[in-house]
């Protein structure tokens, strides 16, 4: 890494730590959710579409039409995911919250802003990664997801991962990590290790949820170490 790149990274991470640094920001344009995304009243045919072989257009129809679990009854809209569809990095959280449910986009609240800063510290823009959740619908009162809800949603996420084919999947928070890795191990034991999805090929790295980092800011340093670890996994894989 050049000195300039190292300095830029340091400054960006200082920003993520809430320490003001005056730097010129790059273009952080965010890919908006598709304007023509159909709503849940779309045909049942879309909901039962062959998700396993779906292309993006089919998937974008199937998700908003989904009624596979109870969450469709209380959602404002589904939250499909945003970002580059050929991204090297795929970031996966647990479920949309109130703001995400309103806007139809993942990680748009305070936690999302922190996630953006941490990505920027790595030299990544929000629109150069792909961000989504285990669940595409908000659980009422932001409760934890139920096993059957995660199971119903799994095929959408799996297809997104296949279509994107990222070099790394970063699970943020224990719920995302445990769902993705099908384990009940605590987050502390999952961090700083290279895991694989069930296909045995796609590397997964685990870190803290930005919501948790907002409440425990001293852990931001460890989260940064996790992101650097993820970058090393990509570098090793690309050699
Ligand atoms: N928390 C998540 O895990 N995902 C979101 O989209 C927002 C908050």
py3Dmol code that shows the C-alpha trace and the ligand (Angstrom):
import py3Dmol

protein = """\
ATOM      1  CA  UNK A   1       0.000   0.000   0.000  1.00  0.00           C
ATOM      2  CA  UNK A   2       1.344   3.484  -0.832  1.00  0.00           C
ATOM      3  CA  UNK A   3       1.805   6.079   1.934  1.00  0.00           C
ATOM      4  CA  UNK A   4      -1.059   8.071   0.478  1.00  0.00           C
ATOM      5  CA  UNK A   5      -3.358   5.049   0.472  1.00  0.00           C
ATOM      6  CA  UNK A   6      -2.402   4.247   4.059  1.00  0.00           C
ATOM      7  CA  UNK A   7      -3.056   7.836   5.103  1.00  0.00           C
ATOM      8  CA  UNK A   8      -6.398   7.881   3.356  1.00  0.00           C
ATOM      9  CA  UNK A   9      -7.395   4.677   5.057  1.00  0.00           C
ATOM     10  CA  UNK A  10      -6.315   5.992   8.447  1.00  0.00           C
ATOM     11  CA  UNK A  11      -8.315   9.185   7.973  1.00  0.00           C
ATOM     12  CA  UNK A  12     -11.361   7.317   6.861  1.00  0.00           C
ATOM     13  CA  UNK A  13     -11.232   5.076   9.857  1.00  0.00           C
ATOM     14  CA  UNK A  14     -10.842   8.062  12.155  1.00  0.00           C
ATOM     15  CA  UNK A  15     -14.058   9.353  10.675  1.00  0.00           C
ATOM     16  CA  UNK A  16     -15.694   6.035  11.449  1.00  0.00           C
ATOM     17  CA  UNK A  17     -14.563   6.535  15.004  1.00  0.00           C
ATOM     18  CA  UNK A  18     -16.417   9.883  15.044  1.00  0.00           C
ATOM     19  CA  UNK A  19     -13.191  11.877  14.934  1.00  0.00           C
ATOM     20  CA  UNK A  20     -13.614  14.724  12.473  1.00  0.00           C
ATOM     21  CA  UNK A  21     -11.136  14.699   9.604  1.00  0.00           C
ATOM     22  CA  UNK A  22     -11.541  17.094   6.723  1.00  0.00           C
ATOM     23  CA  UNK A  23     -11.154  15.147   3.490  1.00  0.00           C
ATOM     24  CA  UNK A  24     -12.616  15.353   0.046  1.00  0.00           C
ATOM     25  CA  UNK A  25     -15.266  12.725  -0.268  1.00  0.00           C
ATOM     26  CA  UNK A  26     -15.588  10.529  -3.304  1.00  0.00           C
ATOM     27  CA  UNK A  27     -18.791   9.917  -5.107  1.00  0.00           C
ATOM     28  CA  UNK A  28     -21.008   8.055  -2.653  1.00  0.00           C
ATOM     29  CA  UNK A  29     -23.945   7.743  -4.953  1.00  0.00           C
ATOM     30  CA  UNK A  30     -26.149   4.916  -3.834  1.00  0.00           C
ATOM     31  CA  UNK A  31     -27.917   2.691  -6.231  1.00  0.00           C
ATOM     32  CA  UNK A  32     -31.591   3.239  -5.444  1.00  0.00           C
ATOM     33  CA  UNK A  33     -33.976   0.340  -5.106  1.00  0.00           C
ATOM     34  CA  UNK A  34     -35.630  -0.415  -8.426  1.00  0.00           C
ATOM     35  CA  UNK A  35     -38.342   2.186  -9.084  1.00  0.00           C
ATOM     36  CA  UNK A  36     -40.627  -0.317 -10.731  1.00  0.00           C
ATOM     37  CA  UNK A  37     -40.389  -2.997  -8.023  1.00  0.00           C
ATOM     38  CA  UNK A  38     -43.811  -4.631  -7.853  1.00  0.00           C
ATOM     39  CA  UNK A  39     -45.679  -4.755  -4.556  1.00  0.00           C
ATOM     40  CA  UNK A  40     -46.977  -7.692  -2.580  1.00  0.00           C
ATOM     41  CA  UNK A  41     -50.171  -7.846  -4.588  1.00  0.00           C
ATOM     42  CA  UNK A  42     -48.312  -9.063  -7.656  1.00  0.00           C
ATOM     43  CA  UNK A  43     -49.237 -12.428  -9.044  1.00  0.00           C
ATOM     44  CA  UNK A  44     -48.724 -15.529  -6.973  1.00  0.00           C
ATOM     45  CA  UNK A  45     -46.767 -16.872  -9.915  1.00  0.00           C
ATOM     46  CA  UNK A  46     -43.911 -14.523  -9.112  1.00  0.00           C
ATOM     47  CA  UNK A  47     -43.883 -15.664  -5.482  1.00  0.00           C
ATOM     48  CA  UNK A  48     -43.447 -19.299  -6.429  1.00  0.00           C
ATOM     49  CA  UNK A  49     -40.999 -18.516  -9.208  1.00  0.00           C
ATOM     50  CA  UNK A  50     -38.117 -20.876  -9.573  1.00  0.00           C
ATOM     51  CA  UNK A  51     -35.861 -18.832  -7.338  1.00  0.00           C
ATOM     52  CA  UNK A  52     -32.974 -21.289  -7.611  1.00  0.00           C
ATOM     53  CA  UNK A  53     -32.463 -20.405 -11.269  1.00  0.00           C
ATOM     54  CA  UNK A  54     -33.937 -16.892 -11.237  1.00  0.00           C
ATOM     55  CA  UNK A  55     -32.238 -13.976 -12.933  1.00  0.00           C
ATOM     56  CA  UNK A  56     -32.197 -10.559 -11.274  1.00  0.00           C
ATOM     57  CA  UNK A  57     -35.465  -9.448 -12.840  1.00  0.00           C
ATOM     58  CA  UNK A  58     -37.303 -12.567 -11.658  1.00  0.00           C
ATOM     59  CA  UNK A  59     -35.807 -12.274  -8.204  1.00  0.00           C
ATOM     60  CA  UNK A  60     -36.853  -8.628  -7.980  1.00  0.00           C
ATOM     61  CA  UNK A  61     -40.409  -9.708  -8.706  1.00  0.00           C
ATOM     62  CA  UNK A  62     -40.406 -12.726  -6.438  1.00  0.00           C
ATOM     63  CA  UNK A  63     -39.180 -10.977  -3.279  1.00  0.00           C
ATOM     64  CA  UNK A  64     -41.852  -8.231  -3.079  1.00  0.00           C
ATOM     65  CA  UNK A  65     -44.530 -10.812  -3.896  1.00  0.00           C
ATOM     66  CA  UNK A  66     -43.387 -13.219  -1.183  1.00  0.00           C
ATOM     67  CA  UNK A  67     -45.908 -14.392   1.406  1.00  0.00           C
ATOM     68  CA  UNK A  68     -43.915 -17.398   2.647  1.00  0.00           C
ATOM     69  CA  UNK A  69     -43.887 -16.313   6.289  1.00  0.00           C
ATOM     70  CA  UNK A  70     -45.962 -14.025   8.503  1.00  0.00           C
ATOM     71  CA  UNK A  71     -43.736 -10.997   8.011  1.00  0.00           C
ATOM     72  CA  UNK A  72     -45.469 -10.013   4.773  1.00  0.00           C
ATOM     73  CA  UNK A  73     -48.478  -9.009   6.860  1.00  0.00           C
ATOM     74  CA  UNK A  74     -46.670  -6.274   8.766  1.00  0.00           C
ATOM     75  CA  UNK A  75     -44.044  -5.035   6.319  1.00  0.00           C
ATOM     76  CA  UNK A  76     -44.374  -1.720   4.525  1.00  0.00           C
ATOM     77  CA  UNK A  77     -42.286  -3.151   1.714  1.00  0.00           C
ATOM     78  CA  UNK A  78     -39.575  -5.718   1.208  1.00  0.00           C
ATOM     79  CA  UNK A  79     -35.917  -4.722   1.375  1.00  0.00           C
ATOM     80  CA  UNK A  80     -34.170  -6.474  -1.466  1.00  0.00           C
ATOM     81  CA  UNK A  81     -30.618  -5.161  -1.147  1.00  0.00           C
ATOM     82  CA  UNK A  82     -28.556  -2.494  -2.878  1.00  0.00           C
ATOM     83  CA  UNK A  83     -25.236  -2.130  -4.572  1.00  0.00           C
ATOM     84  CA  UNK A  84     -23.121  -3.559  -7.306  1.00  0.00           C
ATOM     85  CA  UNK A  85     -24.277  -6.826  -8.717  1.00  0.00           C
ATOM     86  CA  UNK A  86     -20.742  -7.849  -9.566  1.00  0.00           C
ATOM     87  CA  UNK A  87     -19.317  -6.781  -6.195  1.00  0.00           C
ATOM     88  CA  UNK A  88     -16.305  -8.451  -4.595  1.00  0.00           C
ATOM     89  CA  UNK A  89     -17.751  -7.676  -1.166  1.00  0.00           C
ATOM     90  CA  UNK A  90     -21.188  -8.741   0.001  1.00  0.00           C
ATOM     91  CA  UNK A  91     -22.324  -7.423   3.380  1.00  0.00           C
ATOM     92  CA  UNK A  92     -25.133  -9.276   5.117  1.00  0.00           C
ATOM     93  CA  UNK A  93     -27.036  -8.040   8.164  1.00  0.00           C
ATOM     94  CA  UNK A  94     -29.935  -9.649   9.972  1.00  0.00           C
ATOM     95  CA  UNK A  95     -33.137  -7.823   9.060  1.00  0.00           C
ATOM     96  CA  UNK A  96     -34.466  -4.420   8.035  1.00  0.00           C
ATOM     97  CA  UNK A  97     -35.434  -2.033  10.821  1.00  0.00           C
ATOM     98  CA  UNK A  98     -38.100   0.678  10.812  1.00  0.00           C
ATOM     99  CA  UNK A  99     -36.238   3.079   8.559  1.00  0.00           C
ATOM    100  CA  UNK A 100     -35.255   0.359   6.114  1.00  0.00           C
ATOM    101  CA  UNK A 101     -38.855  -0.870   6.000  1.00  0.00           C
ATOM    102  CA  UNK A 102     -39.990   2.653   5.120  1.00  0.00           C
ATOM    103  CA  UNK A 103     -37.313   3.317   2.512  1.00  0.00           C
ATOM    104  CA  UNK A 104     -36.939  -0.146   1.017  1.00  0.00           C
ATOM    105  CA  UNK A 105     -33.174  -0.057   1.391  1.00  0.00           C
ATOM    106  CA  UNK A 106     -30.901  -1.858   3.891  1.00  0.00           C
ATOM    107  CA  UNK A 107     -28.759  -0.083   6.467  1.00  0.00           C
ATOM    108  CA  UNK A 108     -30.004   3.455   5.992  1.00  0.00           C
ATOM    109  CA  UNK A 109     -30.273   4.421   9.674  1.00  0.00           C
ATOM    110  CA  UNK A 110     -27.475   5.398  12.072  1.00  0.00           C
ATOM    111  CA  UNK A 111     -25.997   1.908  11.928  1.00  0.00           C
ATOM    112  CA  UNK A 112     -25.967   2.165   8.148  1.00  0.00           C
ATOM    113  CA  UNK A 113     -24.033   5.418   8.287  1.00  0.00           C
ATOM    114  CA  UNK A 114     -21.411   3.782  10.459  1.00  0.00           C
ATOM    115  CA  UNK A 115     -21.260   0.828   8.075  1.00  0.00           C
ATOM    116  CA  UNK A 116     -20.706   3.274   5.197  1.00  0.00           C
ATOM    117  CA  UNK A 117     -17.838   4.922   7.078  1.00  0.00           C
ATOM    118  CA  UNK A 118     -16.195   1.620   7.809  1.00  0.00           C
ATOM    119  CA  UNK A 119     -16.479   0.579   4.179  1.00  0.00           C
ATOM    120  CA  UNK A 120     -15.030   3.903   3.156  1.00  0.00           C
ATOM    121  CA  UNK A 121     -12.108   3.277   5.487  1.00  0.00           C
ATOM    122  CA  UNK A 122     -11.364   0.246   3.364  1.00  0.00           C
ATOM    123  CA  UNK A 123     -11.570   2.310   0.195  1.00  0.00           C
ATOM    124  CA  UNK A 124     -15.022   0.940  -0.646  1.00  0.00           C
ATOM    125  CA  UNK A 125     -18.092   2.962  -1.535  1.00  0.00           C
ATOM    126  CA  UNK A 126     -21.558   1.825  -0.570  1.00  0.00           C
ATOM    127  CA  UNK A 127     -22.365   1.387  -4.237  1.00  0.00           C
ATOM    128  CA  UNK A 128     -19.284  -0.738  -4.907  1.00  0.00           C
ATOM    129  CA  UNK A 129     -20.368  -3.523  -2.533  1.00  0.00           C
ATOM    130  CA  UNK A 130     -23.684  -5.337  -2.270  1.00  0.00           C
ATOM    131  CA  UNK A 131     -25.611  -4.945   0.996  1.00  0.00           C
ATOM    132  CA  UNK A 132     -28.542  -7.066   2.039  1.00  0.00           C
ATOM    133  CA  UNK A 133     -30.012  -8.968   4.983  1.00  0.00           C
ATOM    134  CA  UNK A 134     -30.904 -12.502   5.985  1.00  0.00           C
ATOM    135  CA  UNK A 135     -34.549 -11.358   6.078  1.00  0.00           C
ATOM    136  CA  UNK A 136     -36.083  -9.189   3.375  1.00  0.00           C
ATOM    137  CA  UNK A 137     -38.922  -8.034   5.658  1.00  0.00           C
ATOM    138  CA  UNK A 138     -38.849  -6.177   8.946  1.00  0.00           C
ATOM    139  CA  UNK A 139     -39.888  -8.239  11.977  1.00  0.00           C
ATOM    140  CA  UNK A 140     -42.465  -6.347  14.061  1.00  0.00           C
ATOM    141  CA  UNK A 141     -40.932  -4.343  16.931  1.00  0.00           C
ATOM    142  CA  UNK A 142     -37.540  -5.276  15.464  1.00  0.00           C
ATOM    143  CA  UNK A 143     -37.595  -8.582  17.275  1.00  0.00           C
ATOM    144  CA  UNK A 144     -35.068 -11.264  16.333  1.00  0.00           C
ATOM    145  CA  UNK A 145     -35.920 -13.340  13.312  1.00  0.00           C
ATOM    146  CA  UNK A 146     -37.631 -16.679  13.849  1.00  0.00           C
ATOM    147  CA  UNK A 147     -36.024 -19.806  12.411  1.00  0.00           C
ATOM    148  CA  UNK A 148     -38.868 -20.394   9.934  1.00  0.00           C
ATOM    149  CA  UNK A 149     -38.636 -16.786   8.701  1.00  0.00           C
ATOM    150  CA  UNK A 150     -34.929 -17.101   8.010  1.00  0.00           C
ATOM    151  CA  UNK A 151     -35.535 -20.450   6.349  1.00  0.00           C
ATOM    152  CA  UNK A 152     -38.239 -18.999   4.055  1.00  0.00           C
ATOM    153  CA  UNK A 153     -35.950 -16.173   3.031  1.00  0.00           C
ATOM    154  CA  UNK A 154     -32.842 -18.299   2.604  1.00  0.00           C
ATOM    155  CA  UNK A 155     -33.421 -19.146  -1.047  1.00  0.00           C
ATOM    156  CA  UNK A 156     -33.560 -15.468  -2.029  1.00  0.00           C
ATOM    157  CA  UNK A 157     -30.298 -14.747  -0.287  1.00  0.00           C
ATOM    158  CA  UNK A 158     -28.644 -17.859  -1.695  1.00  0.00           C
ATOM    159  CA  UNK A 159     -29.649 -16.858  -5.202  1.00  0.00           C
ATOM    160  CA  UNK A 160     -28.353 -13.310  -4.656  1.00  0.00           C
ATOM    161  CA  UNK A 161     -25.023 -14.755  -3.524  1.00  0.00           C
ATOM    162  CA  UNK A 162     -24.857 -17.027  -6.567  1.00  0.00           C
ATOM    163  CA  UNK A 163     -25.657 -14.220  -8.980  1.00  0.00           C
ATOM    164  CA  UNK A 164     -23.165 -11.806  -7.431  1.00  0.00           C
ATOM    165  CA  UNK A 165     -20.483 -14.406  -6.782  1.00  0.00           C
ATOM    166  CA  UNK A 166     -18.628 -12.143  -4.323  1.00  0.00           C
ATOM    167  CA  UNK A 167     -15.037 -12.777  -3.284  1.00  0.00           C
ATOM    168  CA  UNK A 168     -16.031 -12.352   0.353  1.00  0.00           C
ATOM    169  CA  UNK A 169     -19.213 -12.416   2.385  1.00  0.00           C
ATOM    170  CA  UNK A 170     -19.102 -10.313   5.545  1.00  0.00           C
ATOM    171  CA  UNK A 171     -21.709 -11.284   8.124  1.00  0.00           C
ATOM    172  CA  UNK A 172     -22.389  -8.388  10.452  1.00  0.00           C
ATOM    173  CA  UNK A 173     -23.676  -9.406  13.859  1.00  0.00           C
ATOM    174  CA  UNK A 174     -24.331 -12.766  15.464  1.00  0.00           C
ATOM    175  CA  UNK A 175     -27.740 -13.361  13.900  1.00  0.00           C
ATOM    176  CA  UNK A 176     -26.475 -12.966  10.350  1.00  0.00           C
ATOM    177  CA  UNK A 177     -23.369 -15.026  11.141  1.00  0.00           C
ATOM    178  CA  UNK A 178     -25.239 -17.838  12.840  1.00  0.00           C
ATOM    179  CA  UNK A 179     -27.800 -18.046  10.069  1.00  0.00           C
ATOM    180  CA  UNK A 180     -25.237 -18.005   7.297  1.00  0.00           C
ATOM    181  CA  UNK A 181     -22.940 -20.513   8.954  1.00  0.00           C
ATOM    182  CA  UNK A 182     -25.715 -22.627  10.478  1.00  0.00           C
ATOM    183  CA  UNK A 183     -24.156 -22.513  13.908  1.00  0.00           C
ATOM    184  CA  UNK A 184     -25.054 -21.241  17.343  1.00  0.00           C
ATOM    185  CA  UNK A 185     -21.475 -20.330  18.240  1.00  0.00           C
ATOM    186  CA  UNK A 186     -21.144 -16.850  19.756  1.00  0.00           C
ATOM    187  CA  UNK A 187     -19.780 -14.027  17.655  1.00  0.00           C
ATOM    188  CA  UNK A 188     -16.564 -13.842  19.670  1.00  0.00           C
ATOM    189  CA  UNK A 189     -15.680 -17.339  18.527  1.00  0.00           C
ATOM    190  CA  UNK A 190     -16.575 -16.700  14.896  1.00  0.00           C
ATOM    191  CA  UNK A 191     -14.524 -13.516  14.388  1.00  0.00           C
ATOM    192  CA  UNK A 192     -11.053 -13.527  12.857  1.00  0.00           C
ATOM    193  CA  UNK A 193     -11.582 -16.840  11.111  1.00  0.00           C
ATOM    194  CA  UNK A 194     -12.160 -17.766   7.524  1.00  0.00           C
ATOM    195  CA  UNK A 195     -15.433 -19.682   7.270  1.00  0.00           C
ATOM    196  CA  UNK A 196     -17.169 -20.981   4.183  1.00  0.00           C
ATOM    197  CA  UNK A 197     -20.756 -21.021   3.051  1.00  0.00           C
ATOM    198  CA  UNK A 198     -22.337 -24.443   2.695  1.00  0.00           C
ATOM    199  CA  UNK A 199     -21.063 -24.589  -0.903  1.00  0.00           C
ATOM    200  CA  UNK A 200     -17.632 -24.981   0.723  1.00  0.00           C
ATOM    201  CA  UNK A 201     -16.189 -22.357  -1.602  1.00  0.00           C
ATOM    202  CA  UNK A 202     -17.327 -18.885  -0.714  1.00  0.00           C
ATOM    203  CA  UNK A 203     -15.358 -17.380   2.195  1.00  0.00           C
ATOM    204  CA  UNK A 204     -17.263 -15.727   5.019  1.00  0.00           C
ATOM    205  CA  UNK A 205     -15.850 -13.386   7.649  1.00  0.00           C
ATOM    206  CA  UNK A 206     -17.766 -12.312  10.727  1.00  0.00           C
ATOM    207  CA  UNK A 207     -17.766  -8.999  12.544  1.00  0.00           C
ATOM    208  CA  UNK A 208     -19.826  -6.932  14.962  1.00  0.00           C
ATOM    209  CA  UNK A 209     -23.121  -5.415  13.971  1.00  0.00           C
ATOM    210  CA  UNK A 210     -22.835  -1.627  13.498  1.00  0.00           C
ATOM    211  CA  UNK A 211     -25.789  -1.171  15.872  1.00  0.00           C
ATOM    212  CA  UNK A 212     -23.732  -2.865  18.555  1.00  0.00           C
ATOM    213  CA  UNK A 213     -20.715  -0.725  17.696  1.00  0.00           C
ATOM    214  CA  UNK A 214     -22.820   2.393  18.210  1.00  0.00           C
ATOM    215  CA  UNK A 215     -23.509   1.176  21.727  1.00  0.00           C
ATOM    216  CA  UNK A 216     -19.963  -0.111  22.354  1.00  0.00           C
ATOM    217  CA  UNK A 217     -17.722   2.241  20.377  1.00  0.00           C
ATOM    218  CA  UNK A 218     -14.520   0.810  21.847  1.00  0.00           C
ATOM    219  CA  UNK A 219     -15.163  -2.296  19.747  1.00  0.00           C
ATOM    220  CA  UNK A 220     -14.794  -0.320  16.522  1.00  0.00           C
ATOM    221  CA  UNK A 221     -11.096  -1.104  16.583  1.00  0.00           C
ATOM    222  CA  UNK A 222     -11.840  -4.824  16.576  1.00  0.00           C
ATOM    223  CA  UNK A 223     -14.382  -4.391  13.800  1.00  0.00           C
ATOM    224  CA  UNK A 224     -11.707  -2.654  11.770  1.00  0.00           C
ATOM    225  CA  UNK A 225      -9.384  -5.623  12.379  1.00  0.00           C
ATOM    226  CA  UNK A 226     -12.135  -7.904  11.087  1.00  0.00           C
ATOM    227  CA  UNK A 227     -12.531  -5.877   7.898  1.00  0.00           C
ATOM    228  CA  UNK A 228      -8.764  -5.906   7.372  1.00  0.00           C
ATOM    229  CA  UNK A 229      -8.866  -9.662   7.906  1.00  0.00           C
ATOM    230  CA  UNK A 230     -11.569  -9.907   5.228  1.00  0.00           C
ATOM    231  CA  UNK A 231      -9.378  -7.901   2.855  1.00  0.00           C
ATOM    232  CA  UNK A 232      -6.497 -10.312   3.491  1.00  0.00           C
ATOM    233  CA  UNK A 233      -8.780 -13.262   2.714  1.00  0.00           C
ATOM    234  CA  UNK A 234      -9.639 -11.636  -0.619  1.00  0.00           C
ATOM    235  CA  UNK A 235      -5.976 -10.960  -1.352  1.00  0.00           C
ATOM    236  CA  UNK A 236      -4.987 -14.563  -0.582  1.00  0.00           C
ATOM    237  CA  UNK A 237      -7.825 -15.937  -2.697  1.00  0.00           C
ATOM    238  CA  UNK A 238      -6.924 -13.677  -5.630  1.00  0.00           C
ATOM    239  CA  UNK A 239      -3.257 -14.788  -5.699  1.00  0.00           C
TER     240      UNK A 239
END
"""
ligand_1 = """\
8
LIG
N -29.770 -3.775 10.804
C -29.618 -4.777 9.909
O -29.127 -5.855 10.242
N -30.006 -4.550 8.664
C -30.509 -3.400 8.254
O -30.820 -3.282 7.074
C -30.642 -2.365 9.203
C -30.272 -2.581 10.477
"""
view = py3Dmol.view(width=600, height=400)
view.addModel(protein, "pdb")
view.setStyle({"model": 0}, {"cartoon": {"style": "trace"}})
view.addModel(ligand_1, "xyz")
view.setStyle({"model": 1}, {"stick": {}})
view.zoomTo()
view.show()
